[in-house]
Amino acid sequence: MQKLSELALGIPITLVWDNARYQKCAVVFELASQLGITWVSLPSYSPHLNLIERLWRFVRKECLYSKYYAEFSAFKSAISSLIDTAHINKYEQLKSLMNWKFQSFKKVQFLAE
């Protein structure tokens, strides 16, 4: 947060955090307040709202499902290569996956049977 604040972007800074325990301590809250950083905490277990979870699911699908790597170095290389080139080779897939447009079911009526 300190490094982010030092960038002096001239705009309000809001961080979106998951519910990791180490982020919910008084030191973190106080530092954010001192630096003028506001934060939004994701609801419990909401991987669809966390973009890194979406990216990890994409990496698993592309590099792990039904694939065998004889050497660990080949496994690492496949993941690194995907991450390094996905913005070019997999642009359309990432464009639809890595966005904030999703359906929320907060006001859905359930019909009693």
C-alpha positions, 0 to 999 in steps of 0.5 A: 500500500505504501508503494501504491500511495507513493505513486501520487496518482492524483486519484482516489485509490480503492483496493479490492481484497479477498478475505485472507486473514492477514489482510484483516488486521488492525495494522492493515486497516490503520495503514490504509486509513493513514494513506487515504486508501479505501478498500472493498472486501469481497464476500466470503467464497466468491471466486467468480468476483476475484479475477486472479481466480478466473485467470488461475482457472484458465491456466489450469484448463489450458496447461493442466487438464489432460496433459502430462509433463515428464519434467517439472521444467516443461510444466513450468515452461508451459505455464510461463509461456501461456501467461507471457503470450495469452494477451496475444494468442488467447486475447478473445478468451481472456477478454470475455473471462477477465471482465467485471460483467457477470450476472448476480442473483441477489433479487431472484424470487424462488417459487414454492412448489 
